Amino acid sequence: MPEPNKTDRAYQAIESMITFQELAPGSLVSESMLMERTGLGRTPVREALQRLARERMVEIHPNRGVFVPPASIEAQLKLLELRRTLEALAVRLATHRALAEQKRQMLEVIEQFSDDVLDVRSFGAILKRAHALIVEAAHNEYLSVAMAPLQGLSRRFWFAHLKDPESELRTASRLHGDILGAICRGDETGAVTASMRLNDYLVDFAYATLNPSY
């Protein structure tokens, strides 16, 4: 894989800060602070923020700063409604369009998911790679644009509300591994069914943040 450019590095760093709440929900931060935290210049940080704003991870307020919006359960459930349909389409297309190299990388990710010593941050990187591979294998750039905010925002909500990381990481590993495995086998029905099971899990998880006995 090619080395990320400065804008990609800034995006990855800031997105990680938001996902793992190093930038607190509801906080207002400055470009200069983000430049200091990432070690990158104004242009890549500004370009990364524009991308994050398109994905609704931040709101840019000229002359005031960059706002990190809270992640609400209402928003999570709404985006999961849309993600359910689009992800099913993505895995359906990926089943038929994935290249041999993409399937090789998916099998590699499945192996990484099986690592029992994964910490939350390492898992986050693997999860992002799994999401990206599925969308890339669909070979539809419009789908990629639509899926990026849905996956990014739902990942953020999930990580922010983990109560039992060890158990939840195992569950998420299995569910994502089932999707990738079905794609690699060319099993369209299995891939779509697995994507629906993942969505059901994420919806149940969201409701459980309101009512732990759900």
C-alpha positions in Angstrom: 0.0 0.0 0.0 1.3 3.5 -0.8 2.4 5.8 2.0 -0.3 8.3 2.9 0.3 11.9 1.9 0.2 14.7 4.5 -3.5 15.4 4.1 -4.3 11.7 4.5 -2.0 11.6 7.6 -3.8 14.6 9.1 -7.2 13.1 8.3 -6.2 9.7 10.0 -4.8 11.4 13.0 -7.7 13.8 13.6 -10.3 11.1 12.9 -8.7 8.9 15.4 -8.7 11.7 18.0 -12.4 12.1 17.5 -13.2 8.4 17.4 -11.4 7.7 20.7 -12.5 10.9 22.3 -9.2 12.6 22.6 -11.2 15.5 21.2 -14.2 15.5 23.5 -17.7 15.5 22.0 -19.1 19.0 22.2 -15.6 20.7 22.3 -14.4 23.5 20.1 -10.8 23.2 18.9 -8.5 25.4 16.8 -6.6 24.6 13.6 -3.4 25.6 15.4 -4.0 23.1 18.2 -4.6 20.4 15.6 -1.4 21.4 13.7 0.5 21.0 17.0 -1.1 17.6 17.9 -0.6 16.2 14.4 2.8 17.8 13.7 1.5 18.8 10.3 1.1 22.2 8.6 -2.0 24.3 8.1 -2.8 23.2 4.5 -3.0 19.4 5.2 -4.8 20.0 8.5 -7.3 22.3 6.8 -7.9 19.9 3.9 -8.4 17.0 6.4 -10.9 19.1 8.3 -12.8 19.8 5.1 -13.0 16.1 4.4 -14.1 15.4 8.0 -16.8 18.1 7.7 -18.2 16.4 4.6 -18.4 13.2 6.7 -20.1 15.1 9.5 -17.4 14.3 12.0 -16.7 18.0 12.6 -18.4 21.4 12.0 -16.2 24.2 10.8 -17.1 27.6 12.2 -15.0 30.4 10.6 -13.4 32.7 13.1 -14.5 30.5 16.0 -12.9 27.1 15.5 -13.8 23.5 14.8 -16.7 21.9 16.6 -16.8 18.2 17.5 -20.5 17.4 17.6 -21.8 14.9 20.2 -22.8 11.5 19.0 -26.5 10.9 19.7 -28.4 7.6 19.7 -31.0 9.2 17.5 -28.4 10.0 14.9 -26.9 6.6 15.2 -30.2 4.8 14.6 -30.9 7.0 11.6 -27.6 6.4 9.9 -27.8 2.7 10.6 -31.1 2.6 8.7 -29.3 3.9 5.7 -26.1 1.9 6.3 -28.2 -1.3 6.3 -29.3 -0.8 2.7 -26.0 0.6 1.4 -23.8 -1.9 3.1 -25.9 -4.8 1.7 -25.4 -3.3 -1.8 -21.7 -2.9 -1.2 -21.2 -6.5 -0.1 -23.4 -7.7 -3.0 -21.3 -5.8 -5.5 -18.0 -6.8 -3.8 -18.9 -10.5 -4.0 -18.9 -10.3 -7.8 -16.3 -7.6 -8.4 -13.6 -8.1 -5.8 -10.2 -8.6 -7.4 -7.8 -11.4 -6.3 -5.6 -9.0 -4.4 -8.6 -7.5 -2.6 -9.7 -11.0 -1.6 -6.1 -11.7 -0.4 -6.2 -8.6 1.8 -9.7 -9.6 3.1 -8.3 -13.0 4.2 -5.5 -11.2 5.9 -7.9 -9.0 7.8 -9.9 -12.0 8.9 -6.7 -13.4 10.4 -6.1 -10.1 12.2 -9.6 -10.2 13.6 -8.8 -13.6 15.1 -6.0 -12.1 17.2 -7.1 -12.4 20.8 -4.6 -9.8 22.1 -6.0 -6.9 20.1 -6.5 -3.6 22.0 -9.2 -1.2 21.1 -7.0 1.1 19.0 -5.5 -1.8 17.1 -8.9 -3.1 16.5 -10.1 0.3 15.3 -7.4 0.3 12.6 -8.4 -3.2 11.4 -12.0 -2.3 11.4 -11.4 0.7 9.2 -9.4 -1.4 6.8 -12.2 -4.0 6.6 -14.8 -1.3 5.9 -12.5 0.3 3.2 -11.8 -3.0 1.5 -15.5 -3.9 1.2 -16.2 -0.5 -0.4 -13.2 -0.6 -2.6 -14.1 -4.1 -3.8 -17.5 -2.8 -4.9 -15.7 -0.7 -7.5 -18.2 2.2 -7.4 -16.8 5.5 -6.3 -20.3 7.0 -5.6 -20.9 4.2 -3.1 -17.6 5.0 -1.5 -18.6 8.7 -1.0 -22.0 7.6 0.5 -20.5 4.9 2.9 -17.6 6.9 4.4 -19.7 9.0 6.8 -22.0 6.2 7.7 -19.2 3.9 8.6 -17.1 6.6 10.3 -19.9 7.9 12.5 -21.2 4.5 13.5 -17.6 3.4 14.4 -17.3 6.5 16.6 -20.5 5.8 18.4 -19.6 2.2 19.0 -16.2 2.9 20.4 -17.5 5.7 22.6 -20.0 3.3 24.3 -18.0 0.1 24.8 -18.8 -1.2 28.2 -17.2 -4.7 27.8 -14.5 -4.2 25.1 -13.2 -7.8 25.2 -16.6 -9.3 24.5 -17.7 -6.6 22.0 -14.4 -6.9 20.0 -14.9 -10.6 19.8 -18.5 -10.2 18.5 -17.5 -7.5 16.0 -14.6 -9.6 14.8 -16.9 -12.5 14.1 -19.5 -10.4 12.4 -17.1 -8.6 10.1 -15.1 -11.8 9.5 -18.4 -13.5 8.3 -18.9 -10.7 5.8 -15.4 -10.8 4.4 -15.3 -14.6 4.3 -18.6 -14.8 2.3 -17.3 -12.1 -0.2 -14.1 -14.1 -0.7 -16.1 -17.3 -1.4 -18.3 -15.5 -3.9 -21.3 -16.2 -1.6 -23.6 -13.2 -2.3 -26.5 -14.5 -0.1 -24.2 -15.2 2.7 -22.5 -11.8 2.5 -25.8 -9.9 2.5 -27.1 -12.0 5.4 -23.9 -11.4 7.4 -24.2 -7.7 6.7 -27.7 -7.7 8.0 -26.6 -9.5 11.2 -24.0 -6.9 11.7 -26.5 -4.1 11.4 -28.9 -5.9 13.8 -26.1 -6.1 16.3 -25.3 -2.4 15.9 -28.9 -1.4 16.4 -29.2 -3.6 19.5 -26.0 -2.1 20.8 -27.3 1.5 20.3 -30.6 0.7 22.1 -28.6 -0.9 25.0 -26.8 2.4 25.6 -30.2 3.8 26.6 -31.4 0.8 28.5 -28.7 -1.7 29.5 -31.3 -4.4 30.0 -32.5 -4.1 26.4 
